[in-house]
Amino acid sequence: MVANKKQKTPAQAQRSKIAEAIRKRGDKGTNIWLVRPPFEQKDLILNSDPAFEAFYLLEGEPDFKDIRYLPHWYEVQDVKQAWQPSKPFASVTTLAGGTLQVELAFDAAAPKGDAARELAPVDGIVTVNLHVLNSHVQRVENWRRVVPCIRRVRVHSTRSVERQILIRLNSLKRSTLGKLQAEFSDVEVGIFYGAVATLLRRRDLCANLDTHPWSTHTLVWSAEAC
């Protein structure tokens, strides 16, 4: 009788994926990143710095309501495949209800001009190239801090705090995070920032995160006033 093969624990399976990613990387020398979308339970495996930055670029795009990363980004890829001239990355739903496809094109020649810096769709496809990433450095840096705030409160219910924040901002119109947080002194700081980050990701709040660092001086306002 052949013994049943022991199943790996989630941690062991994840370590195996990382080991496989390192093996497939070979001599390419690219970094390997594990990132988890804020409302998901599985990690994406990204084996290049530009793909890592593209993840935070999309998470911070105020017009993208829902982002669904394609299944193959949850699995280990061959580095050569990850660096194809243009590779499907995600499907997004906009605030207006439209659906767009996002492709990564880091090896392709970047178009020139101001329009090339935006996440503007062409025939339903949004292309993220190095020119786009270089034009959104502040956003990427900020959302590298915003997303973890969401992840840290996933085991807590922040709905009540979120509602209170929205109600308060309807009166204040705009506020810095520092001033707003002072009005919620009875709420643990991590819960407060997790609630704000969640509202930003759900696009219920807007902020000046494309131009200013994420800090107590960050300006936030209701999406209804955007």
PATORRO-319184 format. One record per residue: x, y, z of N, C-alpha, C in turn. Coordinates in steps of 0.05 Angstrom, whole numbers, padded with zeros to 5 digits, always signed. Layout:
<atoms>
XYZXYZXYZ/...
</atoms>
This chain:
<atoms>
+00017-00024+00000+00000+00000+00000+00018+00025+00000/+00011+00043-00017+00026+00068-00019+00015+00088+00002/+00033+00098+00018+00025+00117+00039+00014+00142+00026/-00006+00154+00038-00017+00179+00028+00004+00201+00032/+00007+00217+00011+00026+00239+00012+00016+00260+00031/+00032+00268+00050+00024+00287+00070+00021+00315+00057/-00001+00327+00063-00006+00353+00051+00010+00374+00065/+00019+00394+00050+00034+00416+00061+00016+00435+00076/+00027+00447+00097+00013+00468+00111+00014+00493+00093/-00004+00513+00097-00003+00537+00081+00024+00550+00082/+00037+00550+00105+00064+00562+00107+00084+00547+00090/+00083+00520+00091+00101+00504+00075+00096+00508+00046/+00071+00510+00038+00064+00514+00010+00075+00541+00000/+00073+00561+00017+00082+00588+00010+00113+00588+00007/+00126+00574+00025+00156+00572+00023+00164+00558-00002/+00149+00537-00010+00155+00523-00034+00151+00541-00059/+00131+00558-00058+00126+00577-00080+00149+00596-00082/+00159+00606-00059+00181+00625-00060+00206+00612-00070/+00211+00587-00061+00234+00573-00071+00233+00568-00101/+00209+00562-00111+00205+00558-00140+00210+00584-00155/+00200+00606-00143+00204+00632-00156+00234+00639-00158/+00248+00633-00137+00277+00638-00137+00291+00621-00158/+00282+00596-00160+00294+00578-00179+00289+00587-00208/+00264+00596-00213+00257+00605-00240+00269+00631-00247/+00276+00647-00226+00289+00672-00231+00316+00668-00245/+00330+00647-00237+00356+00641-00248+00376+00664-00244/+00389+00671-00266+00409+00692-00265+00398+00720-00271/+00372+00722-00273+00360+00747-00281+00366+00769-00260/+00366+00761-00234+00373+00780-00213+00351+00798-00205/+00326+00793-00213+00304+00811-00205+00295+00804-00177/+00284+00824-00163+00273+00819-00137+00247+00804-00139/+00240+00789-00118+00215+00774-00117+00199+00787-00094/+00174+00794-00100+00157+00807-00080+00132+00791-00076/+00124+00789-00050+00098+00778-00044+00081+00801-00033/+00059+00807-00047+00041+00828-00038+00013+00817-00037/-00003+00827-00018-00030+00817-00016-00050+00840-00021/-00067+00837-00040-00088+00858-00044-00103+00862-00018/-00111+00887-00012-00121+00893+00014-00146+00878+00023/-00163+00869+00004-00187+00855+00012-00186+00825+00004/-00162+00815-00002-00159+00787-00010-00145+00771+00011/-00145+00744+00007-00132+00726+00027-00108+00712+00015/-00101+00718-00010-00078+00705-00022-00058+00726-00032/-00033+00718-00032-00011+00736-00041-00007+00734-00071/-00001+00757-00083+00009+00757-00110+00039+00753-00109/+00050+00739-00129+00079+00735-00131+00089+00751-00154/+00103+00772-00148+00113+00791-00168+00144+00789-00169/+00154+00782-00193+00183+00779-00194+00197+00800-00210/+00189+00825-00205+00204+00848-00215+00196+00873-00199/+00214+00892-00196+00207+00916-00182+00185+00932-00196/+00186+00935-00223+00164+00949-00237+00137+00937-00232/+00135+00911-00231+00109+00898-00226+00099+00904-00197/+00118+00904-00179+00113+00912-00151+00102+00940-00149/+00114+00958-00163+00105+00986-00164+00078+00989-00177/+00074+00973-00198+00048+00974-00213+00025+00966-00195/+00030+00947-00177+00009+00939-00158-00001+00962-00142/+00018+00978-00130+00010+01000-00114-00001+01024-00131/+00009+01026-00155-00002+01046-00173-00032+01042-00177/-00040+01017-00183-00068+01011-00187-00084+01014-00162/-00074+01004-00140-00088+01006-00114-00095+01035-00108/-00077+01054-00117-00081+01082-00111-00096+01097-00132/-00104+01084-00154-00118+01098-00175-00147+01105-00167/-00154+01130-00163-00180+01137-00152-00204+01129-00169/-00199+01124-00195-00221+01116-00213-00226+01086-00214/-00208+01071-00201-00211+01041-00202-00225+01032-00177/-00250+01025-00179-00266+01017-00156-00259+00988-00147/-00258+00970-00167-00253+00942-00161-00230+00933-00178/-00211+00919-00166-00187+00910-00181-00185+00879-00177/-00185+00865-00199-00183+00836-00198-00158+00827-00213/-00138+00820-00197-00112+00812-00209-00116+00784-00222/-00105+00780-00245-00110+00755-00260-00097+00732-00245/-00109+00708-00248-00101+00685-00232-00072+00678-00233/-00059+00681-00257-00031+00672-00259-00012+00689-00242/-00021+00712-00233-00004+00728-00215-00004+00718-00187/-00021+00699-00181-00021+00686-00154-00003+00662-00154/+00008+00655-00177+00026+00632-00179+00054+00640-00188/+00072+00622-00185+00100+00627-00193+00101+00628-00223/+00115+00648-00234+00119+00650-00263+00148+00648-00271/+00152+00640-00295+00179+00642-00306+00186+00671-00311/+00211+00679-00304+00219+00707-00307+00216+00716-00336/+00222+00699-00355+00220+00706-00383+00191+00713-00390/+00172+00698-00379+00144+00704-00384+00136+00730-00371/+00147+00735-00347+00139+00759-00332+00149+00784-00346/+00169+00781-00364+00180+00804-00377+00174+00805-00407/+00151+00794-00414+00141+00797-00441+00136+00826-00447/+00138+00835-00472+00133+00863-00478+00107+00874-00467/+00086+00858-00468+00060+00867-00456+00047+00842-00444/+00040+00845-00418+00029+00822-00404+00004+00830-00389/-00019+00816-00392-00043+00822-00377-00038+00819-00347/-00048+00839-00332-00042+00840-00303-00068+00840-00286/-00088+00855-00295-00112+00858-00278-00136+00866-00295/-00159+00861-00284-00184+00872-00296-00196+00890-00275/-00204+00914-00283-00213+00934-00264-00241+00944-00271/-00256+00951-00251-00282+00964-00254-00279+00993-00246/-00287+01012-00263-00284+01040-00256-00308+01050-00240/-00305+01074-00229-00327+01086-00214-00352+01089-00230/-00349+01092-00256-00372+01095-00274-00384+01069-00282/-00372+01047-00273-00383+01020-00279-00371+01006-00303/-00352+01019-00317-00340+01007-00340-00318+00986-00331/-00311+00969-00350-00291+00949-00345-00267+00954-00363/-00243+00953-00352-00218+00957-00367-00199+00935-00361/-00182+00929-00380-00160+00910-00376-00134+00926-00372/-00118+00916-00353-00092+00929-00348-00070+00911-00357/-00051+00922-00373-00028+00906-00382-00002+00920-00373/+00018+00904-00367+00044+00914-00361+00062+00912-00385/+00076+00934-00391+00093+00935-00415+00119+00949-00408/+00135+00936-00392+00160+00950-00382+00183+00949-00402/+00182+00930-00421+00204+00929-00440+00198+00944-00466/+00172+00952-00469+00164+00966-00493+00174+00995-00491/+00178+01007-00514+00185+01036-00515+00162+01053-00504/+00169+01070-00485+00148+01086-00473+00141+01110-00491/+00115+01114-00495+00107+01137-00511+00113+01163-00497/+00114+01185-00512+00121+01211-00500+00097+01228-00498/+00099+01250-00482+00077+01269-00479+00063+01265-00452/+00049+01286-00444+00035+01286-00418+00015+01264-00417/+00001+01258-00438-00020+01238-00438-00009+01210-00432/+00016+01206-00439+00028+01180-00435+00034+01174-00406/+00032+01194-00389+00038+01191-00361+00013+01181-00346/-00010+01183-00358-00035+01176-00344-00044+01147-00350/-00062+01138-00333-00073+01111-00337-00097+01114-00355/-00092+01123-00379-00114+01128-00398-00118+01103-00416/-00143+01093-00417-00148+01069-00433-00148+01075-00463/-00138+01056-00478-00140+01056-00507-00153+01030-00516/-00177+01032-00528-00192+01008-00536-00197+00990-00512/-00202+01001-00489-00208+00985-00465-00184+00974-00451/-00160+00982-00459-00136+00971-00446-00120+00994-00434/-00112+00991-00409-00095+01010-00396-00067+00998-00395/-00048+01012-00406-00020+01002-00407-00003+01016-00386/+00010+01000-00369+00028+01011-00349+00056+01006-00359/+00071+01027-00365+00099+01025-00373+00116+01040-00353/+00142+01040-00358+00160+01054-00340+00155+01084-00338/+00146+01095-00361+00140+01124-00361+00118+01130-00342/+00097+01113-00342+00074+01117-00324+00084+01114-00295/+00099+01094-00289+00109+01090-00262+00126+01113-00252/+00143+01123-00269+00161+01145-00262+00145+01171-00257/+00121+01172-00268+00104+01196-00265+00086+01194-00240/+00087+01172-00226+00070+01168-00203+00086+01158-00179/+00110+01168-00176+00128+01159-00154+00115+01164-00127/+00104+01188-00124+00092+01195-00098+00069+01176-00091/+00052+01171-00111+00029+01153-00106+00038+01125-00097/+00057+01114-00112+00067+01088-00106+00079+01087-00077/+00095+01107-00070+00107+01108-00044+00085+01109-00022/+00065+01126-00027+00043+01129-00007+00027+01103-00003/+00020+01090-00025+00003+01067-00023+00018+01042-00013/+00044+01043-00013+00060+01023+00001+00055+01025+00031/+00046+01048+00040+00040+01052+00069+00010+01049+00075/-00006+01057+00055-00035+01056+00059-00045+01027+00060/-00037+01010+00042-00047+00983+00041-00041+00968+00067/-00017+00969+00078-00013+00955+00104-00031+00965+00126/-00039+00990+00125-00058+01000+00145-00085+00985+00143/-00093+00978+00119-00117+00963+00115-00114+00934+00125/-00091+00922+00118-00086+00895+00125-00085+00891+00156/-00075+00911+00170-00072+00909+00199-00099+00909+00214/-00120+00919+00201-00146+00919+00215-00166+00899+00203/-00156+00880+00187-00174+00861+00174-00188+00843+00195/-00176+00839+00218-00188+00823+00239-00207+00839+00257/-00209+00865+00252-00226+00882+00267-00249+00892+00250/-00271+00900+00262-00293+00913+00248-00289+00943+00251/-00285+00957+00228-00281+00986+00229-00305+01001+00217/-00326+00986+00212-00350+00999+00198-00360+01023+00214/-00362+01020+00240-00373+01042+00256-00356+01066+00255/-00329+01062+00256-00311+01085+00255-00312+01097+00227/-00314+01080+00206-00315+01090+00179-00340+01109+00176/-00362+01100+00186-00387+01116+00184-00383+01143+00198/-00371+01142+00222-00367+01167+00237-00348+01186+00222/-00328+01175+00209-00309+01192+00194-00323+01205+00171/-00340+01190+00156-00354+01201+00134-00373+01223+00142/-00387+01218+00165-00406+01238+00175-00391+01264+00183/-00368+01261+00196-00353+01284+00205-00342+01299+00181/-00333+01285+00160-00322+01299+00137-00344+01313+00120/-00368+01304+00123-00390+01318+00109-00394+01346+00121/-00386+01349+00146-00388+01375+00159-00363+01392+00154/-00340+01378+00156-00314+01393+00154-00307+01399+00125/-00318+01384+00106-00311+01385+00078-00284+01374+00072/-00263+01387+00083-00236+01377+00081-00222+01378+00108/-00203+01360+00113-00188+01360+00138-00162+01346+00134/-00142+01354+00150-00118+01338+00151-00123+01314+00168/-00107+01293+00164-00111+01269+00180-00106+01275+00209/-00086+01292+00215-00080+01298+00243-00103+01311+00257/-00116+01331+00245-00139+01344+00257-00163+01326+00260/-00167+01309+00239-00189+01290+00240-00185+01270+00262/-00161+01260+00264-00155+01239+00284-00159+01250+00312/-00153+01276+00316-00157+01288+00343-00186+01288+00352/-00204+01287+00332-00233+01285+00339-00242+01257+00345/-00224+01238+00341-00230+01210+00347-00210+01199+00368/-00205+01215+00389-00185+01208+00409-00192+01183+00424/-00218+01175+00423-00226+01150+00437-00222+01125+00420/-00213+01129+00395-00208+01107+00377-00178+01102+00376/-00170+01077+00378-00141+01070+00377-00130+01079+00350/-00106+01090+00351-00094+01103+00327-00093+01084+00303/-00085+01060+00308-00083+01041+00286-00110+01035+00273/-00131+01034+00290-00158+01029+00280-00167+01053+00263/-00161+01077+00273-00169+01102+00258-00156+01102+00231/-00129+01098+00229-00116+01099+00203-00124+01076+00186/-00130+01053+00198-00140+01031+00182-00167+01037+00170/-00184+01050+00185-00210+01058+00175-00208+01078+00152/-00190+01098+00156-00186+01118+00134-00175+01105+00109/-00155+01087+00113-00144+01073+00090-00164+01056+00075/-00182+01043+00091-00203+01027+00078-00222+01044+00062/-00229+01067+00073-00247+01085+00058-00234+01096+00033/-00208+01101+00035-00193+01110+00011-00193+01088-00011/-00189+01063-00002-00188+01042-00022-00215+01036-00033/-00236+01039-00017-00263+01035-00028-00273+01059-00044/-00256+01079-00045-00262+01104-00060-00285+01120-00048/-00289+01116-00022-00308+01133-00007-00296+01159+00002/-00269+01160+00003-00254+01184+00009-00235+01190-00013/-00227+01215-00015-00206+01224-00033-00184+01236-00016/-00160+01238-00027-00137+01249-00013-00117+01259-00033/-00098+01276-00023-00078+01287-00041-00053+01270-00042/-00057+01244-00045-00035+01225-00043-00019+01222-00069/-00027+01235-00090-00011+01236-00114+00011+01257-00113/+00007+01276-00095+00026+01299-00094+00039+01304-00067/+00029+01292-00046+00040+01297-00019+00043+01270-00004/+00063+01269+00014+00067+01244+00029+00044+01237+00047/+00041+01211+00052+00021+01201+00072+00031+01209+00100/+00017+01226+00113+00025+01236+00139+00001+01248+00153/+00006+01260+00177-00016+01273+00191-00024+01298+00176/-00008+01307+00157-00015+01331+00141-00031+01324+00115/-00035+01298+00110-00050+01290+00087-00078+01301+00088/-00087+01313+00066-00114+01324+00064-00133+01302+00054/-00156+01299+00068-00176+01280+00059-00203+01294+00058/-00220+01284+00040-00247+01294+00037-00265+01273+00026/-00291+01277+00029-00311+01257+00020-00310+01255-00011/-00314+01230-00020-00314+01226-00049-00337+01241-00062/-00358+01247-00047-00381+01262-00059-00372+01290-00066/-00351+01300-00054-00341+01327-00061-00319+01327-00081/-00312+01303-00091-00290+01301-00111-00299+01312-00138/
</atoms>
